[in-house]
Amino acid sequence: MSFCPNCGQPLTRKIPPGDHLLRYVCTACGTIHYQNPRIIAGCVIETEGKLLLCKRAIEPRLGYWTHPAGFMENGESVAQGAAREAMEEALAKVKIGSLLSIVNVLHAHQVHITYRATLAEPGYGVGVESLETRLYDEAEIPWQDIAFLSVRFALQRYLEDRRLGVERMHGQDIDWQHGKLVTTER
Ligand SMILES: [Zn+2]
């Protein structure tokens, strides 16, 4: 960030009075522009015992598989965002169920929140952000070609819980430490 979104004048970095972190502060109007994590809302969709996955048509991780997920919009709940992403990426009308996972992706300044879901209506398709969508049996899931660690975590925990007949909420932190990505279950 170089210029103030409010007034267009240059920004500087400083710690405002009473704060403890460097912030972008406008040199003209004085507005403090806070930067906070963004929420990615998603859902693991099950139908007929299979999971609906999407092959990404966009970077990052183009060509890799994910459950529907994307940035939340203002004015929607996390669950609404997850359902909207299912429609956009897989043309799937879903019924959102229980909370599956919260993954803090610390280095990316993101929080990935994923729900369990089922198809509210039969049928699905290929949204503009997907190259392909398909239903996977547990044994067929392309673990080598999963787009993100948070997606792998959600799918793994989903399947473990399904085997046990439970619906728990799982937490994970992902961060770079000493040059490699470290995951910690919470
Ligand atoms: Zn300003």
Residues whose N, C-alpha, C, O or C-beta is under 5 A from the ligand:
A	BS01	ZN	C4 N6 C7 G8 C26 A28 C29 G30 T31
